[in-house]
Amino acid sequence: MGQSVILHLEQVSKQFSRQEIPAVQKVSLNLAQGDILGLLGPSGCGKTTLLRMIAGFEQPQSGIITIAEQVVASPDCWLPPEQRDVGMVFQDYALFPHLSVEKNVAFGLQNIKKKSSVPRLQKAGLADDRVLRSKEDVKQRVSDALGLVGLSGLGNRYPHELSGGQQQRVALARALAPRPALVLLDEPLSNLDVQVRHRLRQELRDIIKAAGTSAIFVTHDQEEALSISDWVAVMRSGCLEQCGTPEEIYQQPASRFVAEFVTQANFIPAQRRGDVWETEVGCFAIDGNIIEQALNGNSKNLEQVELMVRQEDFILKPDEDAPVIIRDRQFLGRELHYSLQVPSGQELVARTRSGAALSIGMRVNVSVANDAVQVFPAKSKSTQSNWKPFVRVKR
């Protein structure tokens, strides 16, 4: 992820009881200076536990955590949160209701103000301008942080006098004011309404980039992770399923789980017949090299597979003889979502640009560009048993 690594995780694991499956299982990853990493996954996958271990609120059973080239957690070392040079933004913001905005932000500077912290900061090789020596330094740092998040002039207000979006910015300003090496955000936009969330996505990324710090944020919102992050790490059952750029995660999912969770892709059972896959919606020709690579060269897995097709890659055309029926249609402004029913009873979802809408109940021919289809091993034999190939349509 880059030359200067700000965070290094090596085989980090956490289990809360001997009877339970580990909350985090042998997670390893690197984060470069200035990059934003999104931890994405469903509820209970371990992403918040991993974030809390990085912050120092939980101690791993095994593994090594290194921040800014300093080991903060290992079998032989443990540093408390206040010594890790990280800022934290909680899901509920955790602002002090009896303190003004300025005092909330200044609260995050208390540890740096202490003279005892100066040798530690200097030993860590941090810039001298991070050390606060006077009240004027603190006041200027607070002013700079509020300006960075667009709240200049609101320092005398109290949290209850601010909107949800403004409270989120105060929490971010408090985390950024000490100029930490790493900022951790636990679902920072989850308490906001949809319109505010969409607007603050770009603002959040702009603020973090302007601050020049690295950041990790936890989310279960796929679109949020893809839009904000430089890198996305998808977690499942405590394990790191895939880590890559947003484009890699979306366009080249490494597993069926990533494809289903991130892209909400369709999976169509298929049987191989020469150079084509026969499915109940038609025949698809796919490059043999891509197939072999996708299935790790195991030719035994090539007879029955599942084809992954993203919703937006379907091409629908009216055809009275086609086997696919439009069961329902949703108008979503810029897009139309179609629920497609195939002969076996399986339901597929197609997403198209708004335009001439196809009618509910209409039969449609379904086609897909060859390079938009990916191949995965069949989930189980039962998924192949209730359909018959529809071979009239050639792609």
C-alpha positions in Angstrom: 0.0 0.0 0.0 2.9 2.3 -0.2 6.5 2.9 1.1 5.8 4.5 4.5 3.7 2.1 6.5 1.8 3.8 9.4 0.0 0.7 10.6 1.1 -2.9 10.4 -1.0 -5.8 11.6 0.5 -9.3 11.8 -1.7 -12.3 12.5 -3.8 -10.4 15.0 -6.5 -12.5 16.8 -9.0 -12.0 19.5 -11.4 -14.5 21.3 -13.7 -13.4 24.0 -14.4 -16.9 25.4 -13.0 -20.4 24.8 -16.4 -21.7 23.6 -16.9 -19.0 20.9 -15.5 -18.6 17.5 -12.7 -16.0 17.6 -14.0 -12.5 17.0 -10.9 -11.7 14.9 -8.8 -14.5 13.3 -5.2 -13.9 12.2 -5.7 -10.6 10.4 -2.7 -9.1 8.7 -2.6 -5.9 6.7 -0.6 -2.7 6.1 -1.8 0.9 5.8 0.4 3.6 4.2 0.9 7.1 5.5 -2.0 9.4 4.3 -4.2 6.5 3.1 -7.8 5.8 4.2 -8.8 2.2 4.8 -12.5 1.2 5.1 -13.2 -1.9 7.2 -16.3 -3.3 5.6 -18.5 -6.3 6.6 -21.8 -7.4 8.1 -22.7 -7.0 11.8 -20.7 -9.3 14.0 -17.9 -9.9 11.5 -15.2 -8.5 13.8 -14.5 -5.1 12.3 -15.2 -3.0 15.4 -13.3 -5.5 17.6 -10.3 -5.1 15.2 -10.6 -1.3 15.4 -10.7 -1.4 19.2 -7.6 -3.5 19.3 -5.8 -1.0 17.2 -7.0 1.8 19.5 -5.9 -0.1 22.6 -9.4 -0.7 24.1 -9.1 -4.5 23.6 -6.0 -6.6 23.9 -5.3 -9.3 21.3 -4.6 -12.9 22.3 -1.9 -13.1 19.6 -0.3 -11.1 16.9 1.5 -7.8 16.6 0.2 -4.3 16.1 2.7 -1.6 15.0 1.8 2.1 14.7 4.2 4.6 13.2 7.0 2.0 13.5 6.3 1.5 17.2 5.0 -1.9 18.5 1.9 -1.1 20.6 0.6 -4.7 21.1 2.4 -8.0 21.0 2.9 -11.0 23.3 5.6 -9.0 25.1 4.3 -5.4 24.8 1.1 -3.5 25.5 0.7 0.3 25.3 -2.5 1.9 26.6 -4.7 4.0 24.2 -3.3 7.4 25.4 0.2 6.3 24.3 -0.6 5.1 20.8 -0.8 8.4 19.0 -4.3 7.7 17.6 -7.5 9.7 17.5 -10.9 8.1 17.9 -14.3 9.1 16.6 -17.0 7.1 18.2 -20.3 6.1 16.6 -22.3 8.3 19.0 -19.6 11.1 18.8 -19.2 11.0 22.7 -19.2 14.8 23.0 -19.4 16.3 26.5 -22.8 18.0 26.7 -21.7 20.5 29.4 -18.7 21.7 27.4 -18.7 24.1 24.5 -17.4 23.1 21.1 -14.0 24.7 21.8 -13.6 22.9 25.1 -14.7 19.6 23.6 -12.0 19.9 21.0 -9.4 21.2 23.5 -10.1 18.1 25.7 -8.3 16.0 23.1 -5.2 18.1 23.6 -4.8 17.5 27.4 -2.4 14.6 27.0 -0.1 16.6 24.7 -0.2 19.6 27.1 1.4 17.6 29.8 5.1 18.2 30.0 5.7 14.5 30.8 4.4 13.7 27.3 7.0 15.9 25.5 9.9 13.5 25.8 7.7 10.6 24.5 6.6 12.6 21.5 10.2 13.7 20.7 11.5 10.2 21.1 8.9 9.0 18.6 10.3 11.4 16.1 7.3 13.6 15.9 7.5 17.3 14.7 8.0 19.9 17.4 4.9 21.8 16.3 2.9 19.0 17.8 4.1 19.9 21.3 1.8 22.5 23.0 3.7 24.7 25.4 1.1 27.4 26.3 -2.6 28.3 26.4 -2.1 30.3 23.2 -0.8 27.2 21.5 -3.9 25.2 22.6 -6.2 28.0 21.4 -4.6 28.2 18.0 -4.7 24.4 17.6 -8.4 24.4 18.5 -9.0 27.2 16.0 -7.1 25.3 13.3 -9.1 22.1 13.9 -12.4 23.9 13.8 -11.4 25.6 10.6 -10.4 22.3 9.0 -13.9 20.8 9.6 -15.7 24.0 8.6 -16.9 25.1 12.0 -15.1 28.4 12.5 -17.2 30.7 14.6 -19.2 28.0 16.3 -16.7 27.4 19.1 -19.0 28.9 21.8 -22.0 26.7 21.0 -22.8 23.5 22.9 -23.4 20.1 21.3 -27.2 20.3 21.7 -27.2 23.5 19.7 -25.7 21.7 16.7 -27.1 19.5 14.0 -26.0 15.8 13.8 -23.6 16.6 10.9 -22.0 19.4 12.9 -21.7 17.2 16.0 -19.9 14.7 13.8 -17.5 17.3 12.6 -16.8 18.4 16.2 -15.9 14.8 17.1 -13.6 14.6 14.1 -12.0 18.0 15.0 -11.3 16.7 18.5 -9.7 13.6 17.1 -7.6 15.5 14.6 -6.5 18.4 16.9 -3.6 16.4 18.5 -2.4 15.7 14.9 -2.2 11.9 15.5 -0.5 9.4 13.2 -3.8 7.5 12.8 -7.5 8.4 13.1 -10.0 5.6 13.8 -13.7 6.1 13.1 -16.4 3.7 14.2 -19.3 4.1 11.8 -19.1 7.9 11.9 -22.0 8.5 9.6 -24.5 5.9 10.8 -26.5 8.2 13.0 -27.2 10.7 10.2 -30.1 10.8 7.7 -29.5 9.6 4.2 -29.1 13.1 2.5 -26.6 14.3 5.2 -24.6 11.0 5.0 -24.2 11.4 1.2 -23.1 15.0 1.5 -20.6 14.3 4.4 -19.0 11.4 2.6 -16.9 13.6 0.4 -16.4 16.2 3.2 -15.1 13.5 5.5 -12.6 12.3 2.9 -11.6 15.9 2.1 -11.0 16.7 5.8 -8.9 13.7 6.4 -6.8 14.2 3.3 -6.3 17.9 4.2 -5.1 16.9 7.6 -2.5 14.7 6.0 -3.3 11.8 8.5 -4.1 8.2 7.9 -7.5 6.8 8.8 -9.4 3.6 9.3 -13.2 3.7 9.5 -15.7 0.9 10.2 -18.8 0.6 8.1 -21.4 -1.9 6.9 -22.4 0.4 4.1 -20.8 -0.8 0.8 -21.3 2.4 -1.1 -19.9 4.4 1.8 -16.7 2.3 2.0 -16.2 2.4 -1.8 -16.7 6.1 -2.0 -14.5 7.3 0.9 -11.6 4.7 1.0 -8.3 4.4 -0.8 -8.4 0.7 0.3 -11.2 -1.5 1.4 -10.8 -4.6 3.7 -13.8 -6.9 3.6 -14.2 -9.0 6.8 -16.3 -12.1 7.4 -16.6 -14.2 10.6 -13.4 -12.5 12.0 -11.3 -13.2 8.9 -10.0 -10.8 6.3 -11.8 -12.0 3.1 -10.2 -9.5 0.7 -8.2 -6.3 0.8 -7.7 -4.0 -2.2 -8.7 -0.8 -3.9 -12.4 0.0 -4.2 -12.2 -0.9 -7.9 -10.5 -4.2 -7.3 -13.0 -5.2 -4.6 -16.0 -4.3 -6.8 -14.8 -5.5 -10.2 -12.6 -8.5 -9.1 -14.2 -10.0 -5.9 -11.9 -12.8 -4.6 -14.8 -14.9 -3.2 -18.5 -15.4 -3.6 -19.1 -13.7 -0.2 -17.3 -10.5 -1.4 -19.3 -10.6 -4.6 -22.6 -11.0 -2.8 -21.9 -8.5 0.0 -20.2 -5.7 -1.9 -21.8 -5.8 -5.3 -25.1 -7.7 -4.6 -24.3 -9.7 -7.7 -26.5 -12.4 -9.2 -25.3 -16.0 -9.4 -26.6 -18.2 -12.2 -26.1 -22.0 -12.2 -24.4 -23.1 -15.4 -23.2 -26.3 -17.1 -20.3 -26.4 -19.5 -21.0 -27.4 -23.1 -17.9 -26.9 -25.2 -17.0 -23.3 -25.3 -20.2 -22.0 -23.8 -22.0 -22.1 -20.4 -25.6 -23.3 -20.7 -27.9 -21.6 -18.2 -31.7 -21.3 -17.9 -31.6 -17.8 -19.3 -29.3 -18.6 -22.3 -25.8 -19.5 -23.3 -22.7 -17.5 -22.4 -19.3 -17.8 -24.1 -16.3 -17.3 -21.8 -12.6 -17.2 -22.3 -11.1 -20.6 -21.2 -8.1 -18.9 -19.6 -10.3 -16.8 -17.3 -12.2 -19.9 -16.3 -9.1 -21.9 -15.4 -7.7 -19.0 -13.4 -10.9 -18.4 -11.6 -11.1 -22.1 -10.5 -7.4 -22.5 -9.8 -6.8 -24.7 -12.8 -9.0 -27.5 -11.3 -10.7 -28.9 -14.4 -13.0 -31.1 -12.3 -14.8 -28.0 -11.1 -15.5 -26.9 -14.7 -18.5 -29.0 -15.4 -20.9 -27.2 -13.1 -20.3 -23.6 -11.9 -22.1 -20.4 -11.1 -21.7 -17.3 -13.2 -21.5 -14.0 -11.3 -23.2 -11.1 -13.1 -23.5 -7.7 -11.5 -26.9 -6.1 -11.6 -25.9 -3.2 -13.9 -24.4 -5.6 -16.4 -27.6 -7.2 -17.5 -29.0 -6.1 -20.9 -32.8 -6.6 -21.2 -34.8 -6.7 -24.4 -38.4 -7.6 -24.9 -38.9 -11.1 -26.3 -42.2 -13.0 -26.2 -40.4 -16.3 -26.4 -37.9 -15.6 -23.7 -37.9 -17.6 -20.4 -37.4 -14.6 -18.1 -40.3 -12.6 -16.8 -40.2 -9.1 -15.2 -41.9 -9.8 -11.8 -41.6 -6.2 -10.4 -40.0 -2.8 -11.2 -38.8 0.0 -9.0 -38.1 3.5 -10.1 -35.2 5.0 -8.2 -34.7 8.3 -10.1 -31.5 7.8 -12.0 -32.1 4.0 -12.2 -34.7 1.3 -12.7 -34.5 -1.9 -10.7 -36.1 -5.0 -12.2 -36.9 -8.2 -10.3 -36.5 -11.0 -12.9 -38.1 -14.4 -12.4 -36.5 -17.4 -14.2 -38.1 -20.8 -14.9 -36.6 -22.5 -11.8 -38.1 -19.8 -9.5 -34.8 -18.1 -8.8 -35.0 -14.3 -8.8 -32.4 -12.2 -10.5 -32.0 -8.4 -10.2 -31.2 -6.1 -13.0 -30.3 -2.4 -12.8 -30.6 -0.1 -15.8 -30.5 3.7 -16.5 -33.8 5.5 -16.4 -35.5 5.6 -19.8 -38.3 3.7 -21.4 -39.5 1.4 -18.7 -40.2 -2.3 -19.4 -43.6 -3.5 -18.2 -44.2 -5.8 -15.3 -45.1 -9.2 -16.6 -43.1 -8.7 -19.8 -40.9 -11.5 -21.1 -37.3 -10.3 -21.8 -34.2 -11.7 -23.4 -31.3 -11.4 -21.0 -27.8 -10.9 -22.3 -24.4 -9.9 -20.8 -21.1 -8.8 -22.3 -18.6 -11.6 -22.1 -16.1 -9.6 -20.1 -18.7 -8.8 -17.4 -19.2 -12.5 -16.4 -17.1 -14.1 -13.7 -16.9 -17.8 -12.8 -17.2 -19.3 -9.3 -17.4 -22.9 -8.2 -20.9 -24.2 -7.7 -22.1 -23.6 -4.2 -23.7 -27.0 -3.9 -25.2 -29.7 -6.1 -28.7 -28.8 -4.9 -28.3 -25.4 -6.7 -28.0 -27.2 -10.0 -30.9 -29.6 -9.7 -34.0 -27.5 -10.4 -33.3 -25.9 -13.7 -33.0 -26.9 -17.4 -30.8 -25.1 -19.9 -32.5 -22.7 -22.3 -30.3 -22.9 -25.4 -32.1 -20.9 -28.0 -30.3 -17.7 -27.2 -26.7 -17.3 -28.3 -24.4 -14.7 -26.8 
